[in-house]
Amino acid sequence: MTTRGKIVIGALIVALLYFGINKLIGSGLLFKKAATESVLLNSIELPTQTAGTRTNQAVPLAPLPGSTPTEKGAPVTWEVMAWNSQMAGMLANGGPRTTEGSSMAANGINLQIVRQDDVAKMQADLVKNALDMEQNPETPGLIVSIMGDGLPAFSAVQSQLEKAGTGLQILPYSCGKSFGEDKLMGPKEWLDNPKAALGKTIACYLRDGDQNIALKWCADNGLKVNPDETTYDPEAVNFMAAPDFLAAAEKYITGKPEQRTKVVKGKDTGVKVDVPADAVATWTPGDVNIAKQKGGLVNIVSTKDYSNQMPNIMVTTKRWYDAHTKEVEGMMMALAVAGDQVKSHPEALSRAADISAEVYGDKDKNGGYWLRYYKGVSEADRTGEVVELGGSKAFNFADNLALFGLEEGGTNVYASVYKTFGDVQHKLYPKELPSYVPLDQMLDLNLLKKLQSQYKGKAIAPADKQQFAADDEIRRSVSKRAWNIEFETGQSTFTPAAERDLNQLFDDLVVAGRLKVAVHGHTDNQGDPQKNQQLSEDRALAVQQWLSRKSSSAFPEGRVQIYAHGATEPLASNASLDGRAKNRRVEIVLGN
C-alpha cells in the first residue's frame, strides 16, 4: 500500500473512533411544576446568565451520567413542574431515577423525579409525608420545586404542617430560574399604552408566579386590579381563573367567555356581561400553544425583564431536613457540579434536555423541544407576528451565592423577591392569604456558607452578571411610576418618613435586576427656577447614591441614571398645597 493510502486509511480510522466514542458517550452506554373594590397596588419591581457555550474552559466536560438506575443511596422524591429551570437537576440525576455515573449517585442520593403541575397536590403530599415520617422516621424524604415568588402563597400549608409537628424548610440552593418563559402575553397595543389593559381580562392560575408577573406590570404602570375573579370591573384589569398554566392558555385559544356581574367602584350594578380572556399569563409550553394554535398576542413583559422574580425554590419539611443534613449537602453538591456542566458545555445541556423529556412524559415533546425552548427562540405565530417563546437558566454554585447574598458586597436577592410578592398577594387576597411565613423561619444559609468555604479555590463557572453601559439610554420602557419620597424642605436629604419608601423601592429594583433604572427628579414651582433645577438633580442623585451604598452588586455602575427636570413637568396645579406636594416627586422608569 502506498504511503498516501496509509494516511487516508489512518485518517478514516481516527474519524470513526472520534464519532463512535462521542455517540457512545451521548447514548449513555459508555458512562453510565362577592364583589370587591379594585386595588391599586404598590410597585413590585423585579442577575443574568448564558448557557450552552464554551465560555469557561476552567470547567472541563465531565463524563455524562449513565442510563442504568442505581440501587444505592438515600431515597428521596422530588416533585417538579414541567419547567426548564430544572436542567441542572436533570443532569445531576441522570434520569427520572438516579443513574450510575450521575453526580447524585456520587453524593449518595437515590432520587426519584416525578412531574407534578398541581401546587395544591404538592402541598397535600408534603403534609402526608410529614405524617408518614412521624410514624416511621425511615420514610423517604419529599422535596417539591415551586416558583420562588409563589412561595409566600404556598406557605399557607404551614398551619397543616404545624399540626403534624413540623414546618416548611427551604433547601438553600436553587437549580435555576425562569428567564423569559413565564410571561404576560397580551394585545400589542398594551406595549405602548398600558392603560389599554383597563377593562380587559387576563387568564392565569391565580395566586402564583405567572399572575405575579401581570400584577407587577399593573403596579408598575399604575393600573387598578380587580381582585374578584367572579366579577367584571371596566375600570380595572380583571383576571380569569384557570386550574393550571396550560388551561390558562386554552381559555384564550378557545375564546369561550364567562358571564359575570359588572361592578363599579366595588358596587354590584346588577348588569350581566360576557367576559372573554383578552390576555394570558402562562409559561412554556403554554406560550408556544398560544402562538401556534391561535396567535394574536405578544410578550408584554416576562421574567427576562423581571429577571430575579422566579428562581426555582426547593422546599421540604423541617422534620426531614434536620434529620438528613448529610443528604441535603449531597444534593446541593450534586446540583452545583451539574450546574457548571450545563452552563459550560452544550453536550451536558443537550443530555439534560433528553432527561427532561423522559421526566415530563409528553409524547409530542422530545429532548429537542425542551432544549429549543430552554434557550428561548423568536418565532412567527399563526397571524405572522414574531413573538419570543421560552427561556430559562441553569444555576451553578456561584449563581447561588449571588441569589442568597453571600458574594462580596452582595444582597439577598431572594429575600427581596419573597417580601415583595408576599406583600402584594396579601394586599390583593387578604382572605386567602391573611399572612405568610417569615422567610427566616424557613431559610437557613449555614449549609450554603459551609459549602462556600469548601469551594474556595475550586474552578467553577462564574455567576452571571448583567452589564450596564453608563451612556446607554432606556430605549424600551417597561414601567413608569412616581414615588413620593420625602426630602427635607429645600434640601436633598431624606426625611425619617422616607426610609420605608426607599426600602420598598430597593426591593422593587432588586427583583428587576436586568432592567436599567432612570431616576427623574422634579420640584414644585416655588423659589428660583435655577435652584429648583439643581435641587431636582441633587434629589435624584441622593436616590442613586442611597441604592448603590445599600448594595453595590444589585446596583453596579451604569445601572442607575439620573435626570433633573426642576419644575418644568408638573403633575398637578402648583396653585394648591396638595398640587405642589404631588409635583415634588421622584419618578422611576424601568426599561432596557
N, C-alpha and C positions, 0 to 999 in steps of 0.2 A: 504494500500500500504506500502511496506517495505521502510525503510529509504534509502536503496541503490537505489530503484526505483525512489524515490522522487529526489534524487541527479541527476540521469540520465536525468529525465524529465526537471529538472531545468536547467541543462547544455544545453539541446537542445533548450529550450526557449531563453536563453541568446544568443546562437549562431544564432538562427533565427532572433532575434531582431537586432543583430550586422550587419549581412549581409543584412537584409532587409533595415535598415536605410541607410547603405552605398550605396545600389542600388538606393534608392530614391534620395540621395544626388547627386550621379553620373548622374542620369537621369535629374536633374534639376527640378523635380516636387516638392521637398520639399522646396527648396530655389530657389526661382526663380532668286603687279612692267615695161687730156693731160699729158704726161709723166713728171715725176718729179724725180729728183735725190734722191736716198735713203739717209736716215738720220741716223747718229749715235747719239743716244740720251744720254743725261746725265743720271747718275744713278738715279733711282727712288726707294727709299727704303720704304719698307713697314715694350694693356694689355689683359688677357685671362680669361676664366671662366668655371665653371662646373654647370650643371643644372640637375634637376631631382633626386637629392639625398638629404636626410635629414641631411645636414651638419650643418645647422644653426637652432637650436631649439629655438633661440630667436624670431623667426618669426613664430607664430603658424599658422596652417592651418585655413584659414577663410572660412566661408560658400561660396560654389561655386555659381556663378550667376545663376539666373533662366532662363527660356526659353521664358517667355512671354514678348513681346516688350513693352517698356514703352511709355506712351503718353505724358510725361513731359520732360522738359529740352530744352536747346538752340539747335536748329537744325544745324548740321554740316555734311558735306560729306567728307569722307576720301577715296581717290583713292589709291589703293595699287597694286603692282605686286604680283604674286603668289610666295611669298618669306617667308621662315620660320623665318626670323629675327623679324617678327611681332607677335610672340606668346604672348608677354605681352599685346599687343594691342587687340588681340583676346579675351583673358580672361577678360581684362578690360571692353570690350563692351558686352560680354555675347552672342553675335550672330551677324549676318550681320547688325542688327539694335539693338541699346542699349536695354538691357533687364532689367527687375526688379531684384533688388538684385545685380546688377553689380556695379563696382566702378565708371564707367562713370555716371550711373544714380545717384549714391550717391553724385557726384560732379556737378550735374545739367546739364549734357550733354546728348543730344539725337543724337547719331552718326550713320550715315549710311555708312557702309564699302562696297566699290564697287571695284571689280577687274578691273585693267586697266594695261595691259602689254605694251601699246604703249606710249612711252615717248612723242612723238610729240602730241598725243591726250591730254596728261596731260598738256602740255604747252598751247595748244589751249583752254582747259577747264578753266585754270587759267585766261587767258585773258578774256574769255566770262564772268566768274564770276565777274571779276573786273568791266566790263562794266555794267553788270546787277546791281551790288551793287551801281554803280554811279547813276543809275536811281532810284533804290529802296534800301535804306540803310538796309531794313529788309531782304534782300536776304540772305538765309542761306550761311554760310561760306564754302569754299572748301580748303582742305588740301591734298597734294599729298606726297607720300613717294618715294624717289629715293635713289640710291646708293650714299653714301657721296662723293666718289671720282669722280662721274659723275656730281656733281653739277656745276663745272665750265662750262662745255659744256651746261648743262641745262640752265644756267644763260643767254644764248643768247636770251631768251624770254624777257629779261629786257626791251629792246627797245620798244616792243609792249605794255608792261605793263605801261611804262612811257607815251605812247600816251593816255593810259586810265587814267592817273593821279595818278599812284601808282607804286609799285615795288615789288620785291621779299622780303620775310621775312622768316627767319628760326625759327621754334619753338625750343627754347633752351633746347631740351630734345630728346634723341634717345631711341627708344624702344628695340633696339638690333642691331646685326651685323651678317654678314656672317662670318663663321668660318670653311671654308673648301668647302662649296658647290659651290662657284664661283671659277673657276679654268681654267687653261690651260691644256688640255689633248692632248698628242702627242705621237709619237713613243718612245718606251722605250730607244732607243739609245740616245735620247736627254738628258737623265738624266746625263750620264757620259760625253757626248760630245755635249754641246750646239751648237757648230759650225755646227753640222749635220742639224740644222734647216735652215741654209742658202740655199736659192733656194727652200724652201718649202712654203706652203701656209696655213694660219690659217683662218678658217671660224668663223665669230663673228658678233655681232651687233656693228657697228662702233661707235667710239667716245663715249663709255660708259664704265661702270665699268669692264665688262669682258675683253674687249680689253685692258684696262689699266693693267690687270694682265700680259697679254702677252707682252705689251710694257715695263713694268717694268723689266720683266725677260730678255728681249732683251737688255735693257740698262745696267742691272747689269752684263751681260756677254759680253758686247762689240759687240753686233750684230747689223749690219745696218738694218734699216727698210724701206721698200718701202711704202711711204705714198699714192701712187696712186693705188686704188683697181681695176683699169681697165687695168693695165699693169703687166708684169712679169719681175722681176729682179732676175737673177740666183745668184747674189752676195749678196742678202738681204733676209730678212724674208718678205713674202708677205701676204696680207690679202684679204679675200673674204667676201664681204658684204652680210649680211642676215637681213631680216626685223625684226627679234626678236631672242631671245636666243634659242628657240626651233627649229626655222628654221635653225639656225647655225648648230645644231646637225644633222639635216636632210641632210645638204649639204654633210657631211661626210658619213652618213649612206647610202645614195643613190649612192654616188660616181660619180655623173654626173659632168664632167669637164666644165670649161669655156674657150672659146678661147680668148687669149689675145695677144697683141703685146709685143715682147721681147725688153727690154731696158737694156742698159749697161752704167753705169755712167750717167744716166739721158737722154741718147740719144736713140731715136727710131731706132731700127735696121731694121724694116720692116718685121721681121720674125714673123709668127704666131705660137703659141704653145697652146696645150691643158693643162689647169691648173686644177688639182683636189684639193679638200680640204684634206690636209695631217694631219691636226690637228684642234682642236676646242677650242674656249674659250666660256664657257657657264656656266649655273648653273642648279641646280635641278629643274625640272626633266630631263633637257637636258642631264646631265651626266649619269643618270640612263638609258635613252633611248639608248645612245651610247653603254653602257655596255651590255644591254640586247638584242639589235637588231643587233649589228654588232661586237663590241669589237675591240681589237687590239690597243687601246690607253691606256696609263697610265697617272696618275697625274704627270705633270712636276712641277707645282707649283700652290698653291692655297691660299685662304685667311686664311688658317690655318698657312701658313708660313708668308704671309704679313698680319698679324693679325689685324692691325689697319686700313687697307685700306678702308674697306667697312661698315661703320656704316649706319644704316637706318636713313636718314635725312628727316624730315618732313618740307615741305615748303608751305607757303600760300602767301597772298598779304599783304602789309603794311596796306592797307585800312581796311581789316577785322581785322588784328592783333591789330592795335592801338585802334579800336573801341570795341574790345572784350577781353580785358586783363583778366577779371574775368574768361571767358570761357577757355582761354589758360591755366591759372593757374589750373583750374579744370581738364583739360585733362592731364596736367603734373602730378598732384597728383594721378589721376586715374591710369596712366601708372606706376607710382612709386609703388603703392600698389600692382598692378598685377605683376610687375616685381619681387618683393620679393616673391610672391607666386609661380610663375613659376620656379624661381631659387631654391626654398627651398622644394617644395612638388611635387612628381610625379603625385598626383591626379589633381593638378592645371594644370600641363603641359599637361596631357592627355586630360583634358577638352578643353584647348586652341587648341590642335590639332584637336579635333572634330569640333570646331567652324571654324577653318581654312578650313577644308574640305567643310563646308557649304558655306563659303565665296567664295572660289576659284571655286567651282562648277564643278570640273572634276568628271564625273560619275564613273570612274575607280579608283579614289583615295579617300579612306576614311580617317578617322582620324588616323588610324593605320599607313597609308602610310606616312603622314606628320610627325607623331611622330618619326617613324623609321629614316627618313632622316633628321629630326631636330638634332637628336643625332649624326648622322653620322655612317656609317657602312662600313665594308670591305666585298666585295662580288666578286665572280668569274664572269668574263664577258663571252661572248659566246666562246671565244678562250681558256678559262680556266685561264686567267691572273687575279689575285686578285687586285682589284682597290678600292680606298676609294671613297665613294659616300656620298653626303650630308654634313651637318654640319653647324649649326647656333647657336647663343647665344642670350638669352634674357638679357636685361639690367634692372637694378634697379636704385635707386637714387644714390647710391654710385658709380656705374659704370659711371654715367653721370658726376659726379664731376671729376672723373679721365679723362674722354674723353675731357672735356672742360677746364681742368687745374685748377679746384677750390679746389683740395685737397692740403694739406700742401706739399710744395716742388714740386708741380705738374707743368706740362706744357700743353698747349692747344694742345692736340694731333690732334684734328680735323683741327686746323689751319695749321698744317704741312701737313696733308693729302690734304687739299684743294689747298694749294700753289703748292705742288709737282705735282699733276696731272693737275692743271690748266696750269702750265708752260709747261709740256710735250705735252699736247693736242694743246696748242697754237703754240709750235715749229713745231709739225708734221703737223698740219692743219691750217696754218695762214689765209687762205681764209675763211674757215668755222668758225674759232674762232679767229678773229683778236684781240680780247681782252676778258677778263672775269671780272665779277663784283667783286670788292674787298670784302673780307669776312666781314669786319667790317661794310659794308653798309647793310648787310643782317642779321647779328648775333648780338643780344643784350643779354648779360648774366644777366641782372639785375633781371629778374624774377627767374632765377635759383638761384641766390645769395639770393634772398628774401626767397625762399623755403628752402635754405640751413640753414638759421638762424632759421627757424621754425622747422626743422628736428633735430636740436641738442638735443641729449639725447634720441631720439627715437630708438627703436630696429629695425634695418634693416639688411638685408643680406649684408655681406661685398663685396666690389668691388673685382673682380677677378684680381689676380696679378700673373704674371709669375715669378717663382722662378728659379734662376740660380745658379748652383754649380760652385764655383770658379775653381775647379780642373777638371771639365769636358771638354774634347776636343771636337771640332766640328767633328762629325762623318759623316754627310751628308752635303756637300756643296751645297748651293742654288745659290750662285753667287760669283764672284771674279773680283775685278776691282782695277786698280791702280789710286790713287789720287795724283796729283802733288801739294800737299800742300807746300807752300814755307816757308822755315826756313831761319833765318839769317845765313850767311856763317859760317860753322864750329860750329854752336850753335843749341840748341833745342828750341829757341824762334821763334815765328811766325813773319813773315813779315806782314806789313799792308795789303798787297795784299792777304794774306791767309784767311782773315776774310770771304770773300764771299764764298770760297770753304768750309770752316769749317761750315758755316751756312747751306749750301746745304747738306753737309754730315750729319749734325744734323737732318734736316728734313727727309732725306732719312732713317736714322736709327730709328727715332721715329716711322715712319709708319710701319716699320718691327719689331714691339715690341716684338714678340715672338722669334725672331732669335738671336742666340748668335753672337757676333762680335769679330773677330780676327783682330788685327791691326799689320801688319808686317812692320817693319822699314828697309829701305835699303839706302845705300850710294853709291857714286862712288868709284873708287879705289885710289883717291888722298889722300896722307898722310899715317900715321901709321895705319896698319890693326887693331890693338887692340883699338886704339882711334876711328876708324870708327865703330867697333863693339859696343862700348859704346855709340857713338853718335846715332847710329840707334835705340838702346834701349831707349835712352833719348827722341828721337823724337816720337817714338811710345807711350811712357808714357805721353808725353805732349798732344797728341791727346786724350788719355784715360781720363786724368785729366780735359781737357777742356770740354769734353762731360759731365762728371759727375758733374762739377761745374754748368753747364748750366741747367741740370735737373737731380736731384737725383732719381726722380720717373721713368723717361724713361731709366735711366742707373743705375740700382741698382747694388749693389756689386755682382761680379761674371759674369755680362753680357759681359764686355769687357775684352779680354785677349790681352796681348802684346807679340810680338816676335821680336827678333833682328837678322838681317842677315848680317849686315855690307855690304861689297862689294862682297859677295860670290854668289849673284844671279842677275847678270846684265841683263837688258832687251835689251840693245844695247851695241855697242862697246864703251869702255872708251877712245878710241883714239881721239874722237872729242868732242867739247864743247856740241853739240847737244846730242850726245850719253850719256855723263856724266850727263846732265840735266835730261834725261829720267830715269837714274838709281837712282837719288836722289829722292826717292818716298816713299809714304806710301801706302801699299796695304791693302784693306779691303776685308775680306772674311766673308760671312754670311752663317750660317747653323745651324743645330741642332743635 
